[in-house]
Amino acid sequence: MANILLRDQEIADIGTYDVYVQHGGYEGLKKALSMSPKEVIALVKESNLRGRGGAGFSAGMKWSFVPEVEGPKYVVVNADESEPGTFKDRQILEKNTQQLIEGALICAYAIQASAIYIYVRGEFWDIGFNIEREVEKARAGGWVGEKIGGADWGCEIYVHWGAGAYICGEESAMLNSIEGKLGQPRVRPPFPAVAGLYARPTVINNVETLANVPPIIVNGAAWYKSIGTEKSPGPKIFCMSGHIAKPGNYELPLGSTFRQLIELAGGVRDGKQLKAILPSGASGPLLPATDKVLDTPLTYEDVAALGSTLGSASVIILDEDTDMVWAALKMIKFFRHESCGKCTPCREGTYWLEQRLSAIYHKTATKADVALIESVAVQMQGKSLCALGDFATSPVLSALKYWRDEFYAYVEPAKPVPATKAPARKPAAEAAAVAGD
Ligand SMILES: Cc1cc2nc3c(=O)[nH]c(=O)nc-3n(C[C@H](O)[C@H](O)[C@H](O)COP(=O)(O)O)c2cc1C
């Protein structure tokens, strides 16, 4: 089946306005404008499109929470993409730019927003300028500005660059960042749908979520639900990285398995055995490479049932040589560095996790430290203003769940090696006879 999101793999320059229009671009927005905003929301709800930024929340449902009030409303496109191992939005932004712009405009029409803010991570410098260029081409085509497509509705699009902070991918921190405030999460409620950007009703959606919208409007909800599974429909981009032969983005229907995905990406690098999988970058729990895991359908609910999360589907492959204490420490270092410091459990918890895990890794800790990091992680769960605090517990708790012995091996005093006598060497002829030569 042709790609729905990674269309650049089949059509050169699909991200540019003219080529996009030649291939059916803006038919979705045209159709949406012939419908009422409520009908557009109902169609997206019916398609059961689930948010691709991590939580898998129904996009149509989120749009329906926006109250029908007078005054400005906003759409914020989450293009922060900072999760380790995630690089799918980047490909859409670079190579299928117009589909994202069209999807964001359909969302804006559905909630009657007057402006769209595309928040790109600081490192997406050139990508941001590319979006701005494409926005101007869409404007020349009549799709941005006043009276869009002849309708009595207008919308502006602004690109906003972050400064390269993981926390600004969290939706309420992102709103603060756009407002020029410190990028730290807000206390909720109120939720963004009611009081978001500049305290006005706001929808925040991930890039990939919005790129799904134009084909849904054109082809309908039944078509969309024929891809993937009943509860997790549609195509998904899986980012493959780590010890994999062919790292990169792969578009597959939701419900495909880890086994299929790994095969597609050329298998484990250098013919090694698979040891573990991180299904959602650093923020979701590690899974061991069992047959049950490998054959699990990649849907939001099936991966959750395994005790992990599909998240943004940034699949990091770890081979048999991976030291799980090292891997957990590497991830904790990331979360300690990125914790914004606003709430105590996350700020202090990530500090102590890094401190004691580092001691374990450097063999200056005791068995009590293994129990200590577990206790710290358990106490952090569900205590922070945003999910970063919970994400940070995943590498520790999941590594301990499946590979506890590896932690103990670092803290147990080395057993004295019994003195052994070197085996007597056999005469060459006798040795060859034993070997069957
Ligand atoms: C620490 C943290 C970082 C996040 N980073 C991103 C990100 O880079 N991109 C993204 O789309 N969502 C990110 N999210 C999720 C957003 O808060 C939000 O759920 C998402 O943008 C909603 O869009 P969706 O419903 O289309 O998935 C992050 C969440 C947390 C807690």
PDBQT file of the ligand as one rigid body, heavy atoms in Angstrom, charges set to zero:
ROOT
HETATM    1  C1  LIG A 501       8.181  15.716  28.869  1.00  0.00    +0.000 C 
HETATM    2  C2  LIG A 501       7.255  15.596  27.717  1.00  0.00    +0.000 A 
HETATM    3  C3  LIG A 501       7.715  15.799  26.414  1.00  0.00    +0.000 A 
HETATM    4  C4  LIG A 501       6.856  15.700  25.329  1.00  0.00    +0.000 A 
HETATM    5  N1  LIG A 501       7.357  15.904  24.078  1.00  0.00    +0.000 NA
HETATM    6  C5  LIG A 501       6.526  15.848  23.017  1.00  0.00    +0.000 A 
HETATM    7  C6  LIG A 501       7.022  16.095  21.704  1.00  0.00    +0.000 A 
HETATM    8  O1  LIG A 501       8.207  16.361  21.500  1.00  0.00    +0.000 OA
HETATM    9  N2  LIG A 501       6.139  16.018  20.670  1.00  0.00    +0.000 N 
HETATM   10  C7  LIG A 501       4.797  15.740  20.863  1.00  0.00    +0.000 A 
HETATM   11  O2  LIG A 501       4.049  15.712  19.904  1.00  0.00    +0.000 OA
HETATM   12  N3  LIG A 501       4.316  15.490  22.101  1.00  0.00    +0.000 NA
HETATM   13  C8  LIG A 501       5.132  15.555  23.173  1.00  0.00    +0.000 A 
HETATM   14  N4  LIG A 501       4.614  15.347  24.427  1.00  0.00    +0.000 N 
HETATM   15  C9  LIG A 501       3.163  15.105  24.554  1.00  0.00    +0.000 C 
HETATM   16  C10 LIG A 501       2.388  16.439  24.577  1.00  0.00    +0.000 C 
HETATM   17  O3  LIG A 501       2.319  16.900  25.911  1.00  0.00    +0.000 OA
HETATM   18  C11 LIG A 501       0.941  16.282  24.073  1.00  0.00    +0.000 C 
HETATM   19  O4  LIG A 501       0.353  15.196  24.703  1.00  0.00    +0.000 OA
HETATM   20  C12 LIG A 501       0.865  16.076  22.561  1.00  0.00    +0.000 C 
HETATM   21  O5  LIG A 501       1.472  17.131  21.858  1.00  0.00    +0.000 OA
HETATM   22  C13 LIG A 501      -0.591  16.005  22.156  1.00  0.00    +0.000 C 
HETATM   23  O6  LIG A 501      -0.698  15.779  20.777  1.00  0.00    +0.000 OA
HETATM   24  P1  LIG A 501      -1.451  14.494  20.204  1.00  0.00    +0.000 P 
HETATM   25  O7  LIG A 501      -2.762  14.375  20.952  1.00  0.00    +0.000 OA
HETATM   26  O8  LIG A 501      -1.654  14.805  18.762  1.00  0.00    +0.000 OA
HETATM   27  O9  LIG A 501      -0.579  13.325  20.450  1.00  0.00    +0.000 OA
HETATM   28  C14 LIG A 501       5.479  15.406  25.542  1.00  0.00    +0.000 A 
HETATM   29  C15 LIG A 501       5.013  15.173  26.837  1.00  0.00    +0.000 A 
HETATM   30  C16 LIG A 501       5.886  15.256  27.910  1.00  0.00    +0.000 A 
HETATM   31  C17 LIG A 501       5.354  15.015  29.281  1.00  0.00    +0.000 C 
ENDROOT
TORSDOF 0
